[in-house]
Each structure stands twice: as C-alpha cells, then as structure tokens.
C-alpha cells in the first residue's frame, strides 16, 4: 500500500494535556509503523502555555502552524480552579478554543458518546436502562445562536439592572449542520433526532422548518423532532433510543455535556470540530485537571479516541481508526483501568494503559 504522509498540529496545552497527548502520539506512531504511514508532528503552544511565552492564549505562531497542517490534535487548556483571577488563566479557554473556532470557521461539532460494554457498571445510569448500551453522535452547531448574538447590559428607566443576549440563526447555517447530520445518520442506524424548542422560540421554528426540508433529500433516514427539555430527560431514561442528534449551539453545549457522563468518565469522550472544507480539530471532552497533573493517573483514552477520529474523518484512514477502537475495547475487556474508571479497585497509570493499547493494536489481525 502507498505510504500516506500527513502533518498534524499538536496543541497539547495545559495541565494533563501534554501527558495524554504523549499517549496519543505513541498510538499514532504505532499506527504509522503498522500501516506504513508517515505522520509529521508540529507542536504549538496554546492556553496558559502560550501565555507564558507570548502573553496571549492563541498567538499568531500557533495559528500559522495549524494552517500548515492537515489536522489539529488538541489537548486541554485552563488553569487551577483557585487561580482563575490570574491574568494567565482569565478567560483562557474562551481565548484559546473560541479563537481557533473563529479563525478556522469551525461550524460543526461532533461528540461521539459510546458506552463501553466492559464499563457498563461505571455509568451513572442504571443497568436496566442501558442493557443495549448506547452509541450516540451529537452534532452541535458552533457558529451561531445566543453565544454570537448581541450581548448587552444596561439600566432601565426604573434604575433596575438588565441584560439581553440575542439568539440568531440563518437558514444557511442551519442547513449546513443539518445536512451533515443527515449524511452521518445515513451511514449509521438511519435515525436523526433534531432537538429544539419550537413551541417557544422562533430560531427553533426556523430550525425545524429547515430540518423538515432537508429530510426530503434523505428518504432513507427517519427524522424525529424532540423538545430540548424532553431530550435531556430521555438521554437519562433511555439513551439507546438515539443514533445521531443534531441541535443548536446552546442546547448542544448542555446536552453534549450531559451525555458525556453516560460512559462513566469524561476521560472516555472525544470530540470533533469541522469547517465546511472538512478541516478538523480533535480534542477530548475533559479539561486540564491540574489536580492530577504529573501523577501518571490521567485517563488518556479520550485523547487517543480523538486521534482515531482524526484518522477517520480527516485522513480517510477508517480501518486504522477501527483498529484503535478495537484495541481499546480489548484492553478494557481484559480488566485494565485507570483510576477514574476503576471504581476504587486496582488501577494502572496513563503510560501503562497506553502501552497495553499499543500492544493490542500491533498484535491485532486488522492489517494490510
């Protein structure tokens, strides 16, 4: 097979970011060796690490490295909870990840939520509710809604302090992510749930209209509509009913975080951000976790799964991504756990579980 060469921008960030990023790179190196690929890593600073050098959280140097790459593999940013007033950490997350989203016009966020069979007891959901597990992909629109509308604080005529935040969507923005979600649903179980609040909000009524229009172009996919409050309840009561979910920025922010706890740890949840050209940023759902930094106990699986998604979505290396997923399944099925998913039982460190995943990957039958 012809060698595929790809350049990856590595933005490890803060806290446990560099630790779990190193684990993901170990897995990517194993993939490169096994499948005869070549990955070039270009490291760049982001978050507090960038602030130390450039006095800003997302400097031009980092943007330039990202522009020269085929994809971005992102770690985590942000500081200790008790240091948020330090200029280094003030609005660090917003000035880092939102700056990247704006620069590269990332309009689609995808958060896959997979409940691993070996970890069923780790989920906060009762076993009888997840007997069939859950495998969900949440498509969240990133560029519109209340986060990007007009924000205003003022004092009214009666001297009372007030604030307004404007939610705004146009049909092109909605159509782009709804169409992407339909396409993905067509590749999976062919069920798309569009989540809104169309009984109250005009933005949601427009969202529902566009979803119904796009449904005509995907007759093999069943479209369901659900109000956001009911969706939150259903994700807890019966998560297995969902296949692909599509929703706006605000609702997607909340629901994707809610769904992230279903597998039992944020250390198991990756995410993707894509622009219209297909350029992507891949990151774990968890944060910088300064309280466990440097202790070799962080769970690297979300970062490794983020790398696997990069292989599949950005590089078209579907078999390689499946091999990583299968290696993780195998290691978990053998009973190996990091501290966050051990439930108080014996656990192993970040580096050790990574090496077990690498070994399982190398020894797997899936090869060329």
N, C-alpha and C positions, 0 to 999 in steps of 0.2 A: 504494500500500500504506500502511496506517495506521502512523504512527510509533510505534515501541516505545521506551519510556523505562525504563531500568534504572539502579540505583545500585550501584556497585562499591566495596567497601572495598579500598583499596590499602595493603598492608603490605609495603613494599619491603625493609625490614630492613637488613642489614649487608653489608659487602664489595662485591661486584659486584651485589648485589641492586638498588640504585637505578638502576644503569646499564642492566641488562637489562629492568627494569620500565619504564623510559622508552621502550625499544624496543617493548615490548608495547603500551604506550599509543598509540604512533604508529600501530601496526597497527589497534588498536581504533578510533582516530579515523578511519582510512581506511574501515573497515567502516561506521561510523556515517554518514559522508558518502555512501558509495556506496549504502547500502541504506535511507537515510532513518531511521536510529535516533538515539536520544539517550542517551549514557552520561554519568552524573554520577560523578565520582571523589571519594571521601572518603579522604584519606590519614591513616594512623595509624602510630604508632611501635611497633616490636616488636624483641625481641632487645636487642643492645647499644645500639642507637639509643634504645630506650625506657629502658634503664637509666641512660643519661646524664641523662635528664630526670626520670624518676620513681623511680629507684633500684630498679626492678623490671623484669623482662623482658616481662611481659604485663600492663600496667596496666588498670584498670577503664575508663579513657578509650578504650583500643583495643577492648576488648570491646564497649563501648556503640556505637562506630562500626560494628563488624561486625554487631551486632544490627540496626542501622538499614539495612543494605544487603541487596541481593538475592543477592549472592555475594561471596566473598573471593578476591582475587588476591594471592597470597603470593610474596615473593621468596626471600630466604635469610637465615639468622641464624647467628651464631657468629663467633668471633674468630680471630686468627692462631694458628698451631699452638704457638708459643712463649709464648703469653700465657694459657694455659688456667687458670693459678692466680690470675689477676687476678679479683677479685670480679665485675667487669663481664662476664666470659666464663665463669665457672664454671657448668656445667650450663645454659648459655644456651639450647641447642637444646631440651633437655627442658622447661625452664621456659617456653619460648615455644610451640612447636608442640604439646607434650603438654597444655599449659593450654588451648589452643584446642580440641583434640580433646575434652577433658573438658567444657569449657563448652558446646560445641555438640553433644556426643554423636555425634561422627563415628565411625561403626562400620564403614564400608566404605571401603577404599582401593583405587583402581584405578590401575594403572600400565600404560599402553599402551606396548608395545615394537614400534617399526616400523623395519625396516631399509630405508633409502632406496636405491633402485636405483643412483643416481649415486654412492653412497658404499660400494658393496659391498667395495671394496678396503680400506676403513678398518676393517672388522670384524676382530677377532682370530680369528674362525672362518674356516677355510679356505674358499675359494670353492666347492669341490665340495660342501661341506656346506650351503651357503646358496644353491644355484643357483636356488631358487624364492623366495628371500628369506624373510622372517618377519614376521608381523603378529600379535602376541600381546597379550591383555589379561589382566593378573594381578589378581585380586580377593583382597585381603588383609583379613582381619578385624582390626579395630583396637582393640576394647574389652575383649577377654578374653585368655586364655592366660597364659603364665608371667610376662608383664610386669605383670599386675594382680593376681596372687595374692599370698599371704603371702610376705614375704621375711624371712629370719631368719638371724642369725649367732650362734653360741654355742660354748661349750667343753664337750666331752662329759666323761663321768666319768673318762676316761683323760687328761684335760687336753689333748686334741687339738682344735684349732680346726676348726669345721664350719660349713656354711651350707646352707640349703634355700631353694628357690624353688618355689612351688606353681603348677602349671598347672591352670586351671579353666575349664570351659565349661558352659553350659546349652543345652538344645535350642533355645530361642527365639533366642538369639544366633546359633547356627549356622544355623538355618533362614532367618534374615533374609538373611544374606550368600549362602548357597547359592541361595536363590530369586532374588536379584538377579543372580547369575552365570548361572543358567539362562535368565533372561529375556534377558540380553545375548547369550548364545550363540545363542539363537533368532533374534536379529537379524543374526547373522554367519554363520559356517560350520556352526553347529549341532553343535559338538563341545565338550564341557565336560570338563576333566580336574580331578578332585578329588585333592589331594595331602595325604597324611597319613603316619602311622607306625603303622598299625593292627595291625601284628604285634607291637608292644611297648606302646603307650600306650592307656589307657582313654579319654582325651579323643579320641584319633583313632578309636577304635572307635565312640564316640558320633557323631563327625563323619561317619563312613562310613555309619552307620545312617540319619542324617538325610538325607544326600545321596541314598541309595537311595530313601527315602520320597518326597522331592521329585521324583525322576526320573519317578515315575508321573504327575505333573502336567504334564510336558513331554515327551510321547512323541516329538516331532519332534527332540529333542536327544539325541545319543548321549553317555552318561555313561561316562567312563573313570576308574578309580582307579589311582593310582601312588604308591609309597612315595617319601618326600622325597629319599632318597639317590639313587635311580634318576632322579628328576626332575631333580636337579642335573646328573647326567651327560647326560641326554637333551637338556637345554637347550643343551649344548655340542655334542653329536654330531649332533642333528637338530632344531633349533629350529622348523623349518617344520611339524612334526607338530602343534604346539599351536595352538589357537584361543583359547579362554578357559580360564584356570586359576583355581581357587578353593582357598584354603588358609587356615590359621590364622595368628595374629599372628606367632609366632616363625618358622615356616617361610616365611611370606610376606615377612618382613623380609629374610631371607637370599636367597631365590630372586629377589625383585624386584631386589635389588642386583646379583646375578649376571647376570640378564637385561639389566640396564641397559647393560652393556658391549657387547652384541651389535651395536648400531648403530655403534659405534666411538667414542662420546663421550657422557659424561653431559650434555653441552650440547645433546643432541638428545632428551632423555627428559622428558616432563611427567608429572604425576600428579594424581589427584583424591581428595578425601576427602568423603564424603557422609553425612548423617544420615538417619533414617527419614522425615523430612519432605521430603527432597530438597535441603535447603540444602547448598551446597558450598564447599569451599576448594580452590583450584587453585594448584599450585606446581611448579617444576622439580625434578628429582631431584637435581641437583648442589648443592654447598654455596656458601659465601660467597666462597671463593677470594681471600683477601686478597692473595695473591702477585701477582695480575694486576689488582687494583683500580685504577681510574683510568687504565688504559693503552689503553682502547678496543679490547681484543682478546678480551673475553669473548664466548662464543657465545650470542646471545640467542634462538636457535631454540626451546629448551626452554620458555623463558618465554612466547614467542609461541604455541607449541602449547598451553601451559596456558591461555592466554586463549581460544584456539579451542575447547578442550574446555569452558570455561565457557559460551561462546556456545551450544554444542550441548546440554550436559547441563542447565544451569540456566535458560537463556533460550529453549530450543527453536529457536534460530537455526541449523538444520542446514546450510542452503545457504551461509550465511556462513562457518561453520566449514570446510566443504569448500573454499570459495574460498581460505581462508588456507592450507590444506594444499596445494592445487594451486599456489599462488604460491610456497611454499617448495620444492616439487618442481621447479618451473620454474627457480628461481634456482640450485639445486644442480645441475640438469642442464646449466645453462649454464657450469658450472665454477667458480662463485664459492664461496669457502671462507673461514671464519675460521681462525685459527691452529691450533686444536685438531683440525681435520679436514683440514688442508692437507697433512699428511704431509711437511712441510718445503718444500713448493712455495710459490708466491706466495699470499699471503692478503690479505684485506681486513678492516677493522675492524667493530666491533659496529654502529656507526651506518650505515656504508655498506651492509652486507648487509641491514640493516633497510629502508633506503630502496629497495633493489632489490626486496625482498619487497613493500613498499607499492606500488611502480610496477607490478609484475606483478599485484597484486591489483586495482588500479584499472583496468588495461587488460584484465583477464580478461572473457570473454564472459558469465560467470555473473552475471546481474543481474536486476532486476525491471523 
